[in-house]
Amino acid sequence: MTTPIEHYKQGLSYYGQQKNEEAAAEFRAALEGRPDWLDAMHALATAQSKLGRQDEALFTNAAGLACRL
C-alpha cells in the first residue's frame, strides 16, 4: 500500500520533470489519505495552474484556506 507521503514525493518528482498531469494525480492520491494536508493541496493547485486549470487551482486553494479556519 502506498502512503500519502509516498504519493506526495512522487508528485514532486513528476512536477520537477514537468509532468504536471501525473503530478496532479499523485497529489490527489496523497489527499485521499490526508484530506487536510495543506502542502499537498498547495502542490496540487500549483500543478493545476501549470496545466491551465485556473478554476480548479483556485478551488483547491480555497479548500486549503477552509482547512485552516
C-alpha positions as CSV (number, residue, x, y, z in Angstrom):
1,M,0.0,0.0,0.0
2,T,1.3,3.4,-0.9
3,T,1.2,6.0,1.8
4,P,0.2,9.7,1.3
5,I,3.8,10.8,1.8
6,E,4.9,8.5,-1.0
7,H,2.3,9.8,-3.3
8,Y,3.3,13.4,-2.4
9,K,7.0,12.7,-3.1
10,Q,6.2,11.0,-6.4
11,G,4.1,14.0,-7.3
12,L,7.0,16.3,-6.5
13,S,9.2,14.2,-8.7
14,Y,6.7,14.3,-11.6
15,Y,6.3,18.1,-11.1
16,G,10.1,18.5,-11.3
17,Q,10.0,16.7,-14.6
18,Q,7.2,19.0,-15.8
19,K,4.8,16.0,-15.9
20,N,2.0,18.1,-14.4
21,E,-0.9,15.7,-15.1
22,E,0.9,12.9,-13.4
23,A,1.9,15.2,-10.5
24,A,-1.7,16.3,-10.0
25,A,-2.9,12.7,-9.9
26,E,-0.3,11.8,-7.2
27,F,-1.1,14.9,-5.1
28,R,-4.8,13.9,-5.3
29,A,-3.9,10.4,-4.2
30,A,-2.0,11.9,-1.2
31,L,-5.0,14.0,-0.3
32,E,-7.2,10.9,-0.3
33,G,-5.2,9.6,2.6
34,R,-4.7,13.0,4.3
35,P,-7.5,15.3,3.2
36,D,-6.4,18.3,5.3
37,W,-2.7,18.3,4.2
38,L,-2.0,21.8,3.2
39,D,1.3,21.2,1.4
40,A,-0.3,18.6,-0.8
41,M,-3.2,21.0,-1.6
42,H,-0.8,23.8,-2.5
43,A,1.2,21.4,-4.7
44,L,-2.0,20.2,-6.4
45,A,-3.1,23.8,-7.0
46,T,0.3,24.6,-8.5
47,A,0.1,21.6,-10.9
48,Q,-3.4,22.5,-11.8
49,S,-2.3,26.1,-12.6
50,K,0.6,24.9,-14.8
51,L,-2.0,22.8,-16.7
52,G,-4.0,25.9,-17.3
53,R,-6.8,24.8,-15.0
54,Q,-7.1,28.1,-13.1
55,D,-10.6,27.5,-11.8
56,E,-9.6,24.1,-10.3
57,A,-6.4,25.7,-8.8
58,L,-8.5,28.4,-7.1
59,F,-11.0,25.9,-5.8
60,T,-8.1,23.8,-4.4
61,N,-6.6,26.8,-2.7
62,A,-9.9,27.8,-1.3
63,A,-10.3,24.3,0.2
64,G,-6.9,24.7,1.8
65,L,-7.9,28.0,3.3
66,A,-11.1,26.4,4.7
67,C,-9.0,23.8,6.4
68,R,-7.1,26.5,8.3
69,L,-10.2,28.0,9.7
